[in-house]
Amino acid sequence: MNIHYLQHVHFEGLGYIQSWADKHNHRLTATRFFENGQALPDLADIDALIVLGGPMSVFDEERYRWLADEKQFIKEAIDTGKKVLGICLGAQLLANVLGAVVKPAPNKEIGWFPVFPTQESRELPWFYELFSPRPIVFHWHADKFEIPYGAVNLASSDANKNQAFAVGEQLLALQFHVETTPASVRKMMEAAKADIIPGNFVQQEAELEGGLPHAEHPDTCYSLLDHFFKKDTVS
C-alpha cells in the first residue's frame, strides 16, 4: 500500500506509524510543509493519506499559505475515496474540510490522560473494543472539533467531549496521539515548551516525563492502524 503523509512541523512526525509501515512493507511518501520546495502528490499515485499534527490553527492560512492547498488536497482525497487518518491538527483539518466547526477547546489539554469510547462507537466495534480499557494516551492541543454531519462520535476525555470521529470505514480523526514514542514526546516538549502553562488539564514537565512509559509500547497504535488500513477496505 502507498501511504502519503502530510507533516506540518519537524517535531511532530510519524512515530510508531513508521515502524508499523516498515513491518507491513507499506510505501511511505511525504509532503513536509516546513521544508522548501515541497509538493503534493498526484492522488492517483497513493492509496491512503495520513495528516499529522502541528501547533498552528486550521484558520492560519495568512501565516501558512500552504494550508489552503492542503485543505483542498484533503477534500479531493476524500472525494476520490482515499482512506484518510487525521491526528490532532490533522483531525481538525479533516473536520474543517467536512464542514464542522473547529474552535478553542473548553480545556487546553497537554499530557497523559485516558480516553474512553462513546456508546456510538459500538458502530465501529474494533474501535470500541480497543478503547474500552480507557488507555492513557498523549494529548497536546488547545482547539477542538465538532463532530461533522454524518460522522460517528467515537471517544471522549474528561477535558474535552469530542476526541475522535469516523465516517464509515474511510475517514478516521483522532484529537489525541497514539503514534508517539518517548523520543517524539520529548521533541514536542522541547519545541513547544511555551505551551506548558498551568491549567486544569496541563501537566508540567515532570509529569510529562513521568508519563513516558505510556508511550513505550506500540500495541494501541499498531492495532488501530491494522484495523483502519485493512486491505479489504482500502480504495
N, C-alpha and C positions, 0 to 999 in steps of 0.2 A: 504494500500500500504506500502511496506517495502522500505524505502529510506535509503541508506547508504551515509554518507558524509565523506570527506577527509579534515582534518583540519591540517594546517601546523604550526601555532603558537597559543599560548594561547589567544592572544588578537584579533584574527580575527575569531570569532565564528559565530553561526547561526543567531543571532539577531532575526528579526521578522520571520524567517523561522521556528524557534522553536514554536512560538505561533500559526502560521498557521498550522503546522503539528498536534499540540495538538487539535486544533479546528476541524480538519477533521479526527482525530483518526488514523493518519498515524504512523507507527512504525519507529523510527529513531535509527540507529546504527552508530557507528563512528570508524574511524581509525585516531588517533591523533598522527601524526608522531613525535611530540615534546616530547612524553612520551615513556619511555622504554617499551619494550615488546608488542608493538602494531603489529597487524597482519591484513592483508587484508582479506576480507570475500570470501567465495565461491560465485561466481556470480549467481549461481542457487538460492541462498537464498535472493536475492534482486530484486526489481522491477526497481529501478532508482538510479542514482548516482548524488550527488552534490559535486563539487570540489571548496573549498573555497579559499580565498586569502592568501597572505603572502608576506614578504619583499624579499624573495630570487628570483633569476632568474631561468628560466626553464633550464638553462645550468649549474647550480651549483651542478652538480652530484658529483664532487670530495668532496665538503664540506658536501653535504646532500646525503648520499649514497642511501637513500630510494627513491630518485627522479626517478631513472631508473625503479625500481619496480612499482612506481606509474604510470609512463607513460605506461608501459606495461599493467597494470591493466585497465587504461582508454581505451587503444586500444581494449582490449578484451571486455570491456563493450560495446563499440561501435559496434564491430563485432558481438556481440550476441544480438544486437537490444535493449539494455537498453536505456532509456532516460537519457541524461547527461546534467546537467546545470553547467557551469563553470563561476566563478565570479572572476574578477581581475586576480590574478595569475592563478586561475583555468581556466579562459578563454584563457590565454596564453598557458597553458599546452594543452588545447583542440586544439588550432591552431597548436601547435608544433606536436602533435600526428597525425594531419591530413596533415602534410607536409608543412604547411605555415611558412613563416619567422616570427620570433619574434626578435625584436631589440630595442635599445634605442629609445624612442619617441622623436619627434622634440621638444616637450614641456613636461617637468615634470608637472604633474597635481595633485595638492593637494588642496582640498577644495570643496566648493559648487558651481557647475556650471551646467547650463542647458544642456540637450542632446535633440537632435531633430531627428525625423525619416527620413530616406532617402526615395527617391521615390521607390527604390527597395523593401522597407519594406512593400509596399502595397500587396506584395505577401503573407505576413503574416498579414492579416487585423487587428487582435486583437492587434498586436504589434504596428502597425501604429496608430491605434486609441488611444491606451494607452499613446503613447509618442507624439502625435500631440500637446498637450498643452505645450510641451517643459518643462517638470518638472525639477526642480533643484534637482540634486542628488549628492551623495558624491563620490569624486574621491581621490585615493591615489596610484599613480603609476608613474614609470619612464620609463617603457618599453611599447611597443605596439605590436600588432599582425597585420600581413597582412591577408587579407580575404582568407581562404582556397578555393581551386578549388571546384566548385560545391556548395559553400555556398552563402547565400544571405547577403549582407552588409546591416545591419538594422539601424544603428544610428551613428551620428557624434556629435562632440562638437566643440567649437571654437578652442580649443587647439589641438585636435587630430581627424583626419578624421574617423578612424576605432574604433568605440565604442561598436559594437555588431554585431554578425552574427548568422545565423541559418542554419542548414542543415535539410531540411524538417521539420517535427514535432518532430524529435528525439533529435536533439542537439541544445542547445542554449548557447551562450557565451556572457557575459556582462563584459566589461572592468571596468565599474562603479559599485557602490554599491546601491542597493535599499533595502537591508536587514538590514542596520544599524539602531540601536536605538541610542538615545542620550548617553546612558551608553556605548555602544560599540564604538562610535566615541571617547568618552573621553579616553577609554582604548587605542585606536590606537594613540591618541595624546600623551599620557603618554609614551607608549612603543617605539614610533618611532619619538620622538621629534627631533632627529638629522636630520631628513629629511626636516624639515621646514626651508629651507634657501630661501633667496629672489629669486624670479623668476617671469616670466610673468603670470604664472598660479599657483603660490604657495601662498596660503593665510597664513597669520600669525595667531598666536594663538587666538588673539582677534576676528578675522574674523571667524575662525573655531568655536569658542564658539558662536558667534553671529548667525551662521547658524544652530545651533542645532534644532530650531523649524521646520526646513525642515524634520527632522527625527522623529517628534513626532507622525506622523500618518502612519500606515502601509498599507494604501489603495493601493498604487502603487505596493508594494511588494506582497500583497495578490492577487491582480488582475493578476499580471504576473504569479505567481505560480499556481493559479486556471486554467489559460488558458494553461500553458505549461504542467502541470501534469494532465490534464483532463483524466478521467478514460478510455475513449474510444480510447485514443491513446497510452496508456501505454502497453509495450510489455508484 
